[in-house]
Amino acid sequence: MTSVRMGFDVPQALTTDGFMALQVKTLTLLSPHGDLKVECTATASSDQQCVTELIAESFPNENPLKRNWQINSAHINLYYPPEPGKMRSKVITIEITRKGRLNLHKFDAKMQAQLESYLVTLGILDAGQTLSATEQQPGEDAFQSEPAFQE
């Protein structure tokens, strides 16, 4: 998930696949010593600016993304242009964790393949790799399980 530190840069999504904007909406970060967890979310007033850019602007000298903080999870929004006569864009959200949990099972096969290709482009997934969707059981600790993939 290290590649998400710089945003979500997948030109194909904008030039070929019809999205008008890509945004890392939320990051959950863990301090180098593991004693502090922080969730950063870009608000609606950010005008679809990536949370990675907002963190860099807000913490120019203490940016946790440049100080070995681990990314535990990310929510990435992909925005389609609004339909004619509508003001709001349709949003596709990818949720991914360092432990390998991924929400692609919520999408049809075509969209799932498309989103997987973006994650391969970023180096989050290997070519041909897919992550199986397993729902966590109540009471199961996500931080106790082994990662499904390595950074």
Backbone hydrogen bonds, N-H to C=O, Kabsch-Sander energy under -0.5 kcal/mol:
donor,donor_aa,acceptor,acceptor_aa,energy
4,V,1,M,-1.5
5,R,2,T,-1.9
6,M,3,S,-1.2
7,G,4,V,-2.0
9,D,7,G,-0.5
10,V,8,F,-1.0
13,A,10,V,-1.5
14,L,10,V,-0.7
14,L,11,P,-0.9
15,T,11,P,-3.0
16,T,12,Q,-2.3
17,D,12,Q,-2.1
19,F,13,A,-2.2
20,M,79,Y,-3.4
21,A,79,Y,-1.3
23,Q,77,N,-2.7
25,K,23,Q,-1.1
25,K,75,H,-2.0
26,T,75,H,-1.6
27,L,40,C,-2.4
28,T,73,S,-2.3
29,L,27,L,-0.6
29,L,38,V,-3.5
30,L,70,Q,-2.6
31,S,36,L,-3.0
34,G,31,S,-1.8
38,V,29,L,-2.6
40,C,27,L,-2.9
40,C,38,V,-0.5
42,A,25,K,-2.8
46,S,43,T,-1.9
47,D,44,A,-1.4
49,Q,46,S,-0.9
51,V,24,V,-3.2
53,E,50,C,-0.5
54,L,50,C,-1.9
55,I,51,V,-2.6
56,A,52,T,-1.9
57,E,53,E,-2.3
58,S,54,L,-2.5
59,F,55,I,-2.4
63,N,59,F,-0.6
66,K,63,N,-1.7
67,R,64,P,-0.9
69,W,64,P,-1.7
70,Q,30,L,-2.5
72,N,28,T,-3.1
72,N,70,Q,-0.7
73,S,28,T,-1.2
74,A,96,I,-2.6
75,H,26,T,-2.2
76,I,94,I,-2.8
77,N,23,Q,-3.2
78,L,92,I,-2.7
79,Y,21,A,-2.9
80,Y,90,K,-2.9
83,E,88,R,-0.6
86,K,83,E,-2.5
92,I,78,L,-2.7
94,I,76,I,-2.9
94,I,92,I,-0.5
95,E,93,T,-0.5
96,I,74,A,-2.3
97,T,101,R,-2.0
98,R,72,N,-3.0
100,G,97,T,-1.7
103,N,95,E,-1.5
106,K,103,N,-2.0
107,F,104,L,-1.9
112,Q,108,D,-2.8
113,A,109,A,-2.3
114,Q,110,K,-1.9
115,L,111,M,-2.8
116,E,112,Q,-2.7
117,S,113,A,-2.0
118,Y,114,Q,-1.4
119,L,115,L,-2.0
120,V,116,E,-2.0
121,T,117,S,-2.4
122,L,118,Y,-1.9
123,G,120,V,-1.1
124,I,119,L,-2.2
125,L,119,L,-1.5
129,Q,126,D,-2.3
132,S,130,T,-0.5
134,T,132,S,-0.8
140,E,137,Q,-2.4
142,A,140,E,-0.7
144,Q,141,D,-1.6
145,S,141,D,-0.7
148,A,99,K,-1.1
